Amino acid sequence: MTVQIQNNEILDFVEYVDSFYNPVTGVYPIKGATLPVIIKAVKKYVESANSYYGGWVGGDSVDRERVRDLILQNPECEVIA
């Protein structure tokens, strides 16, 4: 079953992910996690969520952590200790 995701839901989710992983203001900052990097990771996740991850969970922490894993696949990104 494919879940339809609304554009405003995606925008809210991008802001949510940014609030956690933004390298300057994030709760768990990731070096290199700029807004374009986050948007690219969210897009990749949403496009593959139904087939690879078992589906969009609604933009909650499970989705956020899955996007974090995609962000960390970018060689320019790393967790700031």
A tleap script that builds the chain and sets N, CA, C and O, in Angstrom:
source leaprc.protein.ff14SB
mol = sequence {
  NMET THR VAL GLN ILE GLN ASN ASN GLU ILE
  LEU ASP PHE VAL GLU TYR VAL ASP SER PHE
  TYR ASN PRO VAL THR GLY VAL TYR PRO ILE
  LYS GLY ALA THR LEU PRO VAL ILE ILE LYS
  ALA VAL LYS LYS TYR VAL GLU SER ALA ASN
  SER TYR TYR GLY GLY TRP VAL GLY GLY ASP
  SER VAL ASP ARG GLU ARG VAL ARG ASP LEU
  ILE LEU GLN ASN PRO GLU CYS GLU VAL ILE
  CALA
}
set mol.1.N position { 0.840 -1.177 0.000 }
set mol.1.CA position { 0.000 0.000 0.000 }
set mol.1.C position { 0.889 1.246 0.000 }
set mol.1.O position { 1.772 1.377 0.848 }
set mol.2.N position { 0.666 2.139 -0.925 }
set mol.2.CA position { 1.413 3.374 -1.028 }
set mol.2.C position { 0.666 4.486 -0.304 }
set mol.2.O position { -0.537 4.663 -0.496 }
set mol.3.N position { 1.380 5.228 0.524 }
set mol.3.CA position { 0.795 6.331 1.276 }
set mol.3.C position { 1.080 7.623 0.531 }
set mol.3.O position { 2.216 7.871 0.126 }
set mol.4.N position { 0.055 8.450 0.346 }
set mol.4.CA position { 0.223 9.757 -0.273 }
set mol.4.C position { 0.656 10.753 0.796 }
set mol.4.O position { 0.056 10.834 1.868 }
set mol.5.N position { 1.709 11.510 0.486 }
set mol.5.CA position { 2.245 12.487 1.430 }
set mol.5.C position { 1.985 13.880 0.872 }
set mol.5.O position { 2.313 14.161 -0.281 }
set mol.6.N position { 1.407 14.737 1.673 }
set mol.6.CA position { 1.094 16.099 1.268 }
set mol.6.C position { 2.351 16.967 1.294 }
set mol.6.O position { 3.250 16.738 2.103 }
set mol.7.N position { 2.413 17.968 0.405 }
set mol.7.CA position { 3.573 18.856 0.335 }
set mol.7.C position { 3.839 19.568 1.659 }
set mol.7.O position { 4.990 19.690 2.078 }
set mol.8.N position { 2.784 20.037 2.317 }
set mol.8.CA position { 2.998 20.740 3.583 }
set mol.8.C position { 3.545 19.791 4.649 }
set mol.8.O position { 4.271 20.218 5.546 }
set mol.9.N position { 3.205 18.528 4.555 }
set mol.9.CA position { 3.730 17.532 5.478 }
set mol.9.C position { 5.244 17.365 5.256 }
set mol.9.O position { 6.003 17.221 6.215 }
set mol.10.N position { 5.665 17.386 4.009 }
set mol.10.CA position { 7.084 17.279 3.678 }
set mol.10.C position { 7.835 18.516 4.173 }
set mol.10.O position { 8.914 18.397 4.753 }
set mol.11.N position { 7.270 19.697 3.947 }
set mol.11.CA position { 7.931 20.931 4.411 }
set mol.11.C position { 8.084 20.938 5.925 }
set mol.11.O position { 9.134 21.314 6.446 }
set mol.12.N position { 7.045 20.525 6.626 }
set mol.12.CA position { 7.121 20.446 8.086 }
set mol.12.C position { 8.192 19.439 8.513 }
set mol.12.O position { 8.922 19.664 9.478 }
set mol.13.N position { 8.271 18.335 7.784 }
set mol.13.CA position { 9.254 17.305 8.113 }
set mol.13.C position { 10.682 17.798 7.872 }
set mol.13.O position { 11.575 17.520 8.672 }
set mol.14.N position { 10.902 18.521 6.785 }
set mol.14.CA position { 12.229 19.088 6.511 }
set mol.14.C position { 12.630 20.015 7.656 }
set mol.14.O position { 13.770 19.962 8.116 }
set mol.15.N position { 11.727 20.852 8.116 }
set mol.15.CA position { 12.011 21.753 9.240 }
set mol.15.C position { 12.322 20.957 10.505 }
set mol.15.O position { 13.216 21.321 11.270 }
set mol.16.N position { 11.588 19.882 10.719 }
set mol.16.CA position { 11.780 19.014 11.884 }
set mol.16.C position { 13.178 18.381 11.837 }
set mol.16.O position { 13.900 18.399 12.834 }
set mol.17.N position { 13.558 17.826 10.687 }
set mol.17.CA position { 14.872 17.210 10.536 }
set mol.17.C position { 15.963 18.262 10.737 }
set mol.17.O position { 16.957 18.010 11.418 }
set mol.18.N position { 15.775 19.436 10.145 }
set mol.18.CA position { 16.751 20.518 10.284 }
set mol.18.C position { 16.918 20.916 11.750 }
set mol.18.O position { 18.031 21.206 12.187 }
set mol.19.N position { 15.841 20.932 12.502 }
set mol.19.CA position { 15.934 21.330 13.908 }
set mol.19.C position { 16.778 20.346 14.719 }
set mol.19.O position { 17.325 20.711 15.759 }
set mol.20.N position { 16.884 19.124 14.259 }
set mol.20.CA position { 17.699 18.133 14.948 }
set mol.20.C position { 19.140 18.095 14.456 }
set mol.20.O position { 20.058 17.950 15.263 }
set mol.21.N position { 19.357 18.222 13.146 }
set mol.21.CA position { 20.676 17.930 12.580 }
set mol.21.C position { 21.397 19.127 11.975 }
set mol.21.O position { 22.499 18.972 11.448 }
set mol.22.N position { 20.810 20.307 12.035 }
set mol.22.CA position { 21.483 21.511 11.546 }
set mol.22.C position { 22.817 21.644 12.269 }
set mol.22.O position { 22.861 21.531 13.494 }
set mol.23.N position { 23.915 21.884 11.532 }
set mol.23.CA position { 25.233 21.911 12.169 }
set mol.23.C position { 25.444 23.060 13.154 }
set mol.23.O position { 26.374 23.007 13.958 }
set mol.24.N position { 24.617 24.079 13.112 }
set mol.24.CA position { 24.787 25.232 14.004 }
set mol.24.C position { 23.791 25.194 15.156 }
set mol.24.O position { 24.171 25.394 16.310 }
set mol.25.N position { 22.524 24.940 14.856 }
set mol.25.CA position { 21.479 25.058 15.868 }
set mol.25.C position { 20.807 23.737 16.221 }
set mol.25.O position { 19.884 23.720 17.036 }
set mol.26.N position { 21.245 22.641 15.633 }
set mol.26.CA position { 20.578 21.364 15.830 }
set mol.26.C position { 20.776 20.755 17.204 }
set mol.26.O position { 21.783 21.003 17.866 }
set mol.27.N position { 19.816 19.962 17.623 }
set mol.27.CA position { 19.897 19.240 18.890 }
set mol.27.C position { 21.050 18.230 18.828 }
set mol.27.O position { 21.814 18.091 19.784 }
set mol.28.N position { 21.165 17.529 17.699 }
set mol.28.CA position { 22.249 16.579 17.442 }
set mol.28.C position { 22.924 17.001 16.130 }
set mol.28.O position { 22.681 16.394 15.087 }
set mol.29.N position { 23.766 18.032 16.182 }
set mol.29.CA position { 24.309 18.609 14.957 }
set mol.29.C position { 25.158 17.629 14.148 }
set mol.29.O position { 25.916 16.828 14.696 }
set mol.30.N position { 25.006 17.723 12.838 }
set mol.30.CA position { 25.815 16.946 11.907 }
set mol.30.C position { 26.542 17.937 11.013 }
set mol.30.O position { 25.927 18.742 10.314 }
set mol.31.N position { 27.875 17.859 11.052 }
set mol.31.CA position { 28.690 18.712 10.193 }
set mol.31.C position { 28.338 18.428 8.738 }
set mol.31.O position { 28.346 17.276 8.306 }
set mol.32.N position { 28.031 19.476 7.986 }
set mol.32.CA position { 27.700 19.330 6.569 }
set mol.32.C position { 26.218 19.139 6.286 }
set mol.32.O position { 25.817 19.072 5.124 }
set mol.33.N position { 25.398 19.051 7.330 }
set mol.33.CA position { 23.959 18.842 7.135 }
set mol.33.C position { 23.273 20.176 6.856 }
set mol.33.O position { 22.476 20.666 7.656 }
set mol.34.N position { 23.601 20.745 5.712 }
set mol.34.CA position { 22.985 21.997 5.299 }
set mol.34.C position { 21.557 21.723 4.836 }
set mol.34.O position { 21.172 20.572 4.633 }
set mol.35.N position { 20.790 22.770 4.673 }
set mol.35.CA position { 19.407 22.594 4.222 }
set mol.35.C position { 19.330 21.851 2.881 }
set mol.35.O position { 18.486 20.965 2.743 }
set mol.36.N position { 20.174 22.173 1.886 }
set mol.36.CA position { 20.120 21.400 0.637 }
set mol.36.C position { 20.427 19.907 0.835 }
set mol.36.O position { 19.823 19.058 0.179 }
set mol.37.N position { 21.355 19.591 1.730 }
set mol.37.CA position { 21.679 18.190 2.016 }
set mol.37.C position { 20.486 17.509 2.672 }
set mol.37.O position { 20.154 16.373 2.332 }
set mol.38.N position { 19.848 18.190 3.600 }
set mol.38.CA position { 18.677 17.633 4.280 }
set mol.38.C position { 17.540 17.422 3.291 }
set mol.38.O position { 16.899 16.372 3.302 }
set mol.39.N position { 17.283 18.402 2.442 }
set mol.39.CA position { 16.200 18.279 1.455 }
set mol.39.C position { 16.465 17.097 0.527 }
set mol.39.O position { 15.549 16.332 0.222 }
set mol.40.N position { 17.697 16.943 0.082 }
set mol.40.CA position { 18.049 15.826 -0.799 }
set mol.40.C position { 17.823 14.484 -0.095 }
set mol.40.O position { 17.297 13.548 -0.697 }
set mol.41.N position { 18.218 14.391 1.166 }
set mol.41.CA position { 18.033 13.156 1.925 }
set mol.41.C position { 16.553 12.871 2.155 }
set mol.41.O position { 16.125 11.722 2.053 }
set mol.42.N position { 15.769 13.898 2.465 }
set mol.42.CA position { 14.330 13.712 2.657 }
set mol.42.C position { 13.686 13.239 1.355 }
set mol.42.O position { 12.860 12.326 1.360 }
set mol.43.N position { 14.067 13.862 0.249 }
set mol.43.CA position { 13.513 13.458 -1.046 }
set mol.43.C position { 13.845 11.994 -1.340 }
set mol.43.O position { 12.979 11.229 -1.765 }
set mol.44.N position { 15.083 11.614 -1.115 }
set mol.44.CA position { 15.499 10.227 -1.350 }
set mol.44.C position { 14.717 9.281 -0.445 }
set mol.44.O position { 14.279 8.215 -0.879 }
set mol.45.N position { 14.547 9.673 0.801 }
set mol.45.CA position { 13.814 8.828 1.748 }
set mol.45.C position { 12.349 8.674 1.334 }
set mol.45.O position { 11.821 7.563 1.302 }
set mol.46.N position { 11.708 9.779 1.022 }
set mol.46.CA position { 10.285 9.730 0.658 }
set mol.46.C position { 10.089 8.884 -0.597 }
set mol.46.O position { 9.131 8.118 -0.690 }
set mol.47.N position { 10.995 9.024 -1.557 }
set mol.47.CA position { 10.876 8.250 -2.798 }
set mol.47.C position { 11.057 6.753 -2.560 }
set mol.47.O position { 10.500 5.938 -3.295 }
set mol.48.N position { 11.831 6.386 -1.539 }
set mol.48.CA position { 12.100 4.975 -1.307 }
set mol.48.C position { 11.414 4.414 -0.069 }
set mol.48.O position { 11.557 3.227 0.223 }
set mol.49.N position { 10.681 5.229 0.656 }
set mol.49.CA position { 10.106 4.803 1.936 }
set mol.49.C position { 9.198 3.595 1.806 }
set mol.49.O position { 9.278 2.677 2.622 }
set mol.50.N position { 8.344 3.572 0.809 }
set mol.50.CA position { 7.394 2.477 0.684 }
set mol.50.C position { 8.062 1.162 0.302 }
set mol.50.O position { 7.654 0.103 0.778 }
set mol.51.N position { 9.077 1.215 -0.546 }
set mol.51.CA position { 9.683 -0.020 -1.003 }
set mol.51.C position { 10.813 -0.504 -0.094 }
set mol.51.O position { 10.975 -1.708 0.105 }
set mol.52.N position { 11.585 0.415 0.452 }
set mol.52.CA position { 12.771 0.013 1.199 }
set mol.52.C position { 12.554 0.004 2.707 }
set mol.52.O position { 13.007 -0.917 3.388 }
set mol.53.N position { 11.877 1.000 3.232 }
set mol.53.CA position { 11.755 1.155 4.673 }
set mol.53.C position { 10.450 0.632 5.260 }
set mol.53.O position { 10.265 0.677 6.477 }
set mol.54.N position { 9.562 0.147 4.441 }
set mol.54.CA position { 8.295 -0.341 4.951 }
set mol.54.C position { 7.235 0.724 5.075 }
set mol.54.O position { 6.164 0.476 5.629 }
set mol.55.N position { 7.519 1.916 4.565 }
set mol.55.CA position { 6.497 2.954 4.526 }
set mol.55.C position { 6.794 4.159 5.382 }
set mol.55.O position { 7.507 4.094 6.383 }
set mol.56.N position { 6.222 5.255 4.949 }
set mol.56.CA position { 6.287 6.540 5.661 }
set mol.56.C position { 5.529 6.390 6.958 }
set mol.56.O position { 4.383 5.939 6.961 }
set mol.57.N position { 6.153 6.762 8.062 }
set mol.57.CA position { 5.536 6.603 9.370 }
set mol.57.C position { 4.758 7.852 9.772 }
set mol.57.O position { 4.074 7.851 10.795 }
set mol.58.N position { 4.857 8.913 8.980 }
set mol.58.CA position { 4.108 10.125 9.270 }
set mol.58.C position { 4.986 11.290 9.675 }
set mol.58.O position { 4.495 12.296 10.188 }
set mol.59.N position { 6.282 11.157 9.447 }
set mol.59.CA position { 7.190 12.250 9.781 }
set mol.59.C position { 7.585 12.265 11.237 }
set mol.59.O position { 7.899 13.324 11.781 }
set mol.60.N position { 7.576 11.114 11.880 }
set mol.60.CA position { 7.936 11.066 13.294 }
set mol.60.C position { 9.423 10.770 13.468 }
set mol.60.O position { 10.195 10.873 12.514 }
set mol.61.N position { 9.820 10.406 14.669 }
set mol.61.CA position { 11.237 10.192 14.955 }
set mol.61.C position { 11.822 9.022 14.162 }
set mol.61.O position { 13.012 9.032 13.845 }
set mol.62.N position { 11.016 8.026 13.839 }
set mol.62.CA position { 11.509 6.902 13.031 }
set mol.62.C position { 11.921 7.407 11.656 }
set mol.62.O position { 13.009 7.088 11.178 }
set mol.63.N position { 11.060 8.192 11.017 }
set mol.63.CA position { 11.395 8.773 9.719 }
set mol.63.C position { 12.625 9.678 9.835 }
set mol.63.O position { 13.516 9.625 8.987 }
set mol.64.N position { 12.674 10.497 10.870 }
set mol.64.CA position { 13.801 11.420 11.067 }
set mol.64.C position { 15.112 10.658 11.192 }
set mol.64.O position { 16.111 11.047 10.588 }
set mol.65.N position { 15.122 9.589 11.959 }
set mol.65.CA position { 16.347 8.822 12.147 }
set mol.65.C position { 16.759 8.109 10.859 }
set mol.65.O position { 17.951 7.949 10.597 }
set mol.66.N position { 15.804 7.689 10.072 }
set mol.66.CA position { 16.128 7.076 8.780 }
set mol.66.C position { 16.742 8.111 7.838 }
set mol.66.O position { 17.662 7.796 7.082 }
set mol.67.N position { 16.238 9.339 7.882 }
set mol.67.CA position { 16.819 10.419 7.074 }
set mol.67.C position { 18.219 10.753 7.592 }
set mol.67.O position { 19.126 11.016 6.803 }
set mol.68.N position { 18.393 10.742 8.903 }
set mol.68.CA position { 19.734 10.967 9.472 }
set mol.68.C position { 20.734 9.966 8.892 }
set mol.68.O position { 21.851 10.337 8.532 }
set mol.69.N position { 20.335 8.713 8.803 }
set mol.69.CA position { 21.230 7.700 8.244 }
set mol.69.C position { 21.581 8.013 6.794 }
set mol.69.O position { 22.714 7.788 6.370 }
set mol.70.N position { 20.624 8.527 6.034 }
set mol.70.CA position { 20.903 8.921 4.650 }
set mol.70.C position { 21.843 10.127 4.607 }
set mol.70.O position { 22.735 10.189 3.761 }
set mol.71.N position { 21.647 11.077 5.512 }
set mol.71.CA position { 22.530 12.245 5.574 }
set mol.71.C position { 23.963 11.785 5.853 }
set mol.71.O position { 24.908 12.284 5.243 }
set mol.72.N position { 24.119 10.839 6.770 }
set mol.72.CA position { 25.457 10.383 7.148 }
set mol.72.C position { 26.126 9.551 6.064 }
set mol.72.O position { 27.324 9.283 6.152 }
set mol.73.N position { 25.383 9.137 5.046 }
set mol.73.CA position { 25.990 8.448 3.903 }
set mol.73.C position { 26.748 9.432 3.018 }
set mol.73.O position { 27.597 9.032 2.221 }
set mol.74.N position { 26.439 10.726 3.162 }
set mol.74.CA position { 27.144 11.763 2.416 }
set mol.74.C position { 28.541 11.888 3.020 }
set mol.74.O position { 28.674 12.137 4.218 }
set mol.75.N position { 29.592 11.717 2.201 }
set mol.75.CA position { 30.952 11.750 2.744 }
set mol.75.C position { 31.352 13.087 3.371 }
set mol.75.O position { 32.327 13.145 4.120 }
set mol.76.N position { 30.621 14.153 3.080 }
set mol.76.CA position { 30.929 15.453 3.663 }
set mol.76.C position { 30.257 15.663 5.018 }
set mol.76.O position { 30.446 16.702 5.650 }
set mol.77.N position { 29.484 14.693 5.461 }
set mol.77.CA position { 28.730 14.844 6.700 }
set mol.77.C position { 29.277 13.909 7.784 }
set mol.77.O position { 29.631 12.759 7.520 }
set mol.78.N position { 29.334 14.434 9.000 }
set mol.78.CA position { 29.729 13.621 10.136 }
set mol.78.C position { 29.123 14.207 11.396 }
set mol.78.O position { 28.862 15.408 11.477 }
set mol.79.N position { 28.903 13.345 12.376 }
set mol.79.CA position { 28.338 13.779 13.653 }
set mol.79.C position { 29.346 14.669 14.355 }
set mol.79.O position { 30.536 14.361 14.412 }
set mol.80.N position { 28.857 15.768 14.884 }
set mol.80.CA position { 29.698 16.676 15.666 }
set mol.80.C position { 29.658 16.203 17.114 }
set mol.80.O position { 28.586 16.141 17.716 }
set mol.81.N position { 30.800 15.875 17.670 }
set mol.81.CA position { 30.851 15.356 19.031 }
set mol.81.C position { 30.802 16.463 20.050 }
set mol.81.O position { 30.836 16.198 21.251 }
savepdb mol mol.pdb
quit
